[in-house]
Amino acid sequence: MIERRPTRRIMVGPVPVGGGAPVTVQSMTTTKTADVDGTLAQIYALAAAGADIVRCTCNEEEAAEGLARIVPRSPVPIVADIHFHHRLALAALEAGVACLRLNPGNIRKPERIKAVASEARDRGVPIRIGVNAGSLDPDIEKRYGITPEALVASAKQELAYFDEVGFDDVKISVKASNVPLMVEAYRQLSEAVDHPLHLGVTEAGPPPAGLVKSTAGIATLLLEGIGDTIR
């Protein structure tokens, strides 16, 4: 048996993540979220294939409106992937999603980050801090370069904003397309925080190369007891 790293537990809808819960599987839709029927078809297919949680993009008002119709009909909890606009995060919360994904490199104004965290806190909705090596905050990239330290610093900066409003219902990812960079970032992050970690290799590419890269990165960390949910 692999001894897993102890973490806090959060709830993504009815699905426990971290705190000794089984490692969960998350996938994502590729449709426009405004296409409600097409998106639901993909969600049901992913759920049938074993996905516990599904992420949908929320990059425009029509997507937020679509989420309000998707969430009540989904067989699994829905995560709204927020790109650049904090108001869409607020709209996704209003639509009833089970979790948000925020990229610290995209929504950088502290007051907007804290506004979203405050609303999520009040609604009891967790947030995934989704750090991506390809879209780091320019100040952090200038200081650290594109390194494991930069990814961890970005996550910790976002956590500090959340702490200011008393929000800690969080899971974290520090993804990169370079597998050694991704693995080392997660190793460092696992030493720095006790939040559940969401594992993934971003922009891994199509099979077979993408499958090999994702397997190499995710399996390495799981064998070290790191990771609570995988993509």
C-alpha positions in Angstrom: 0.0 0.0 0.0 1.2 3.5 -0.9 1.2 5.9 2.1 -0.7 8.9 0.9 0.2 12.5 2.0 -2.3 13.7 4.6 -4.5 16.5 3.3 -7.6 18.5 4.3 -10.9 17.3 2.9 -13.1 19.4 0.7 -16.5 18.5 -0.8 -17.1 19.0 -4.5 -20.9 18.6 -4.4 -21.3 15.1 -2.9 -17.8 14.0 -3.9 -15.1 14.1 -1.1 -11.6 15.2 -2.2 -8.6 14.8 0.0 -8.6 13.8 3.7 -8.1 10.1 2.9 -10.9 9.9 0.3 -10.3 7.8 -2.8 -8.4 9.5 -5.6 -11.1 11.1 -7.8 -11.1 11.4 -11.6 -12.0 14.7 -13.3 -12.4 15.3 -17.0 -13.6 18.2 -19.1 -16.0 18.9 -21.9 -14.9 20.3 -25.2 -18.2 21.7 -26.4 -19.3 25.3 -26.1 -21.1 25.4 -22.7 -23.9 27.5 -24.2 -24.7 24.3 -26.2 -26.6 22.8 -23.3 -27.6 19.5 -24.9 -24.2 18.9 -26.5 -22.4 19.6 -23.3 -24.7 17.3 -21.3 -24.2 14.5 -23.8 -20.4 14.8 -23.1 -21.0 15.0 -19.4 -23.1 11.8 -19.4 -20.5 10.0 -21.6 -17.7 11.1 -19.2 -19.7 9.9 -16.2 -20.3 6.6 -17.8 -16.6 6.2 -18.5 -15.8 6.8 -14.8 -15.4 10.5 -14.3 -16.4 11.7 -10.8 -16.3 15.4 -11.6 -16.5 17.3 -14.9 -15.2 20.7 -15.7 -16.9 23.1 -18.2 -15.6 26.3 -19.5 -17.3 29.5 -18.4 -15.7 32.1 -20.7 -18.7 34.2 -21.7 -22.2 35.2 -20.5 -23.8 32.6 -22.7 -21.7 29.9 -21.0 -22.9 31.0 -17.5 -26.5 30.9 -18.7 -25.8 27.4 -20.1 -24.4 26.3 -16.7 -27.6 27.3 -15.0 -29.4 24.7 -17.2 -26.7 22.1 -17.1 -26.1 21.9 -13.4 -29.6 20.6 -12.4 -29.4 17.9 -15.1 -25.8 16.7 -14.6 -25.1 13.3 -13.1 -21.8 14.5 -11.6 -20.7 17.8 -9.9 -19.7 20.5 -12.4 -16.6 22.7 -12.1 -16.7 26.1 -13.9 -13.4 27.0 -15.5 -13.0 30.8 -15.2 -10.6 32.4 -17.7 -10.2 36.2 -17.3 -13.4 37.7 -16.0 -14.2 37.6 -12.3 -17.9 38.5 -13.0 -18.2 35.2 -14.8 -17.1 33.4 -11.7 -19.8 35.2 -9.8 -22.3 34.2 -12.5 -21.2 30.6 -12.3 -21.7 30.5 -8.6 -25.2 31.9 -9.2 -25.8 29.1 -11.7 -25.1 26.6 -8.9 -21.8 25.0 -9.9 -20.1 22.7 -7.3 -16.6 24.3 -7.7 -14.7 27.0 -9.5 -11.3 26.9 -11.2 -9.4 30.1 -11.1 -6.1 30.7 -12.9 -4.0 33.2 -10.8 -2.2 34.3 -13.9 -5.4 35.5 -15.5 -7.4 37.2 -12.7 -4.7 39.2 -11.0 -6.5 42.1 -9.3 -6.6 41.2 -5.5 -9.9 42.9 -5.0 -11.6 40.8 -7.7 -10.0 37.6 -6.4 -11.2 38.3 -2.9 -14.7 39.2 -4.1 -15.0 35.8 -5.8 -13.5 34.0 -2.7 -16.0 35.8 -0.4 -19.0 34.8 -2.5 -17.7 31.2 -2.7 -17.2 31.2 1.1 -20.8 32.4 1.6 -22.2 29.8 -0.7 -20.0 26.9 0.6 -18.4 26.3 -2.8 -14.8 25.2 -3.1 -12.2 26.8 -5.5 -9.4 25.1 -7.3 -6.4 27.3 -7.7 -5.3 26.3 -11.2 -1.7 27.5 -11.7 -0.5 27.0 -15.2 3.2 27.4 -16.3 2.0 28.9 -19.6 0.1 31.8 -18.0 2.0 32.9 -14.9 1.6 36.3 -13.4 4.3 38.4 -15.2 5.7 39.6 -11.9 6.2 36.1 -10.6 7.6 34.9 -13.9 10.1 37.8 -13.9 11.2 36.9 -10.4 11.5 33.2 -10.7 11.3 32.3 -14.4 9.2 29.4 -15.5 10.3 27.1 -12.6 8.7 24.9 -10.0 9.3 27.8 -7.5 7.3 30.1 -9.7 4.3 27.8 -9.8 4.3 27.3 -6.0 4.7 31.0 -5.4 1.7 31.7 -7.6 -0.4 29.2 -5.6 0.7 30.6 -2.3 0.0 34.2 -3.4 -3.6 33.2 -4.3 -4.0 31.4 -1.0 -2.9 34.6 0.8 -5.7 36.5 -0.9 -8.2 33.8 0.2 -6.9 33.9 3.7 -7.7 37.6 3.9 -11.4 36.9 3.5 -11.4 33.7 5.6 -11.7 31.2 2.8 -9.8 28.0 2.8 -12.1 25.5 1.0 -9.4 25.0 -1.7 -7.7 22.4 -3.8 -4.7 23.3 -6.0 -3.0 22.3 -9.2 0.4 23.5 -10.6 0.3 22.2 -14.1 3.0 22.4 -16.8 3.4 20.8 -20.2 7.0 19.8 -19.2 6.7 16.7 -17.1 9.8 17.1 -14.9 8.8 20.7 -14.2 5.2 19.6 -13.3 6.4 16.8 -11.0 8.9 19.0 -9.1 6.3 21.7 -8.6 3.9 19.3 -7.1 6.6 17.9 -4.8 7.4 21.3 -3.5 3.8 22.3 -3.1 3.0 19.1 -1.2 5.7 20.2 1.3 4.3 23.7 1.6 0.6 23.2 2.0 -1.9 20.6 3.3 -4.6 21.4 0.7 -5.7 18.6 -1.6 -3.9 18.5 -4.9 -5.3 18.1 -8.4 -2.8 16.4 -10.7 -2.5 17.0 -14.4 -0.1 17.8 -17.3 -1.4 20.8 -19.2 -1.4 20.8 -23.0 -0.1 17.2 -23.0 -1.3 16.8 -26.6 -3.2 14.1 -28.3 -2.5 10.3 -27.9 -0.2 8.6 -27.9 2.3 11.3 -26.8 -0.2 13.1 -24.6 -1.2 9.9 -22.9 2.4 9.0 -22.2 3.2 12.4 -20.8 0.1 12.5 -18.5 0.7 8.9 -17.3 4.4 9.6 -16.6 3.7 12.8 -14.5 0.6 11.6 -12.7 1.7 8.1 -12.0 5.1 9.3 -10.6 3.3 11.6 -8.1 0.7 9.0 -7.1 3.4 6.5 -6.4 4.9 9.1 -4.0 1.6 9.5 -2.2 0.9 12.9 -3.8 -2.4 13.7 -5.3 -6.1 13.6 -4.4 -7.8 14.0 -7.8 -6.4 13.5 -11.3 -7.2 14.8 -14.8 
